[in-house]
């Protein structure tokens, strides 16, 4: 089954790079995110704009909201595992700032992927 998400939205995803994820958990999370990006119909005009950040102690914006799939895949693929504490509050504050560049006529959604530790 080849399912593609074509919804019109501005979606921000934060991935957990804290030490509790472990290297195998980090790699699994990154792989899942790359698979998700490949199933999205990215389009500023009519589909999804995606922004991605990683969070541990430090917050790193991998990509502001964009419909550039190649840029997203490159940024996600190149990012490294941080192994620090989990700064969920910082991730949400950063996402709030990132949404300032969103579309007024599209729903804004923030999602954090974390092990909760």
Long-range contacts (C-beta under 8 A, 24 or more apart in sequence): 3-39, 4-39, 4-40, 4-41, 5-39, 5-40, 5-41, 5-48, 6-41, 6-47, 6-48, 7-47, 7-48, 8-46, 8-47, 8-48, 8-106, 8-107, 9-48, 9-49, 9-106, 9-107, 9-108, 9-109, 10-48, 10-49, 10-51, 10-65, 10-99, 10-102, 10-103, 10-106, 10-107, 10-108, 10-109, 11-48, 11-49, 11-50, 11-51, 11-109, 11-111, 12-50, 12-51, 12-52, 12-53, 12-65, 12-95, 12-98, 12-99, 12-108, 12-109, 12-110, 12-111, 13-50, 13-51, 13-52, 13-53, 13-111, 13-112, 13-113, 14-52, 14-53, 14-54, 14-55, 14-91, 14-92, 14-94, 14-95, 14-110, 14-111, 14-112, 14-113, 14-114, 15-52, 15-53, 15-54, 15-55, 15-113, 16-54, 16-55, 16-56, 16-86, 16-112, 16-113, 16-114, 16-115, 17-54, 17-55, 17-56, 17-60, 17-79, 17-80, 17-81, 17-82, 17-83, 17-84, 18-55, 18-56, 18-57, 18-82, 18-83, 18-84, 18-85, 18-86, 18-87, 18-114, 18-117, 19-56, 19-82, 19-83, 19-84, 19-85, 20-86, 20-115, 20-117, 21-81, 21-115, 23-81, 25-115, 26-81, 29-113, 30-76, 30-77, 30-79, 32-113, 33-76, 33-113, 34-73, 34-76, 34-77, 37-69, 37-72, 37-73, 37-76, 38-69, 38-73, 40-69, 42-66, 42-67, 42-68, 42-69, 42-72, 43-67, 44-103, 49-102, 49-103, 49-106, 51-95, 51-98, 52-76, 53-91, 53-94, 53-95, 53-98, 54-79, 54-82, 55-86, 55-87, 55-88, 55-90, 55-91, 55-94, 55-112, 56-82, 56-83, 56-84, 56-85, 56-86, 56-87, 57-82, 57-84, 57-85, 57-87, 58-82, 58-84, 58-87, 59-87, 59-90, 59-91, 59-93, 59-94, 61-94, 61-98, 64-98, 64-101, 65-98, 65-99, 65-101, 65-102, 86-114, 86-117, 88-112, 88-114
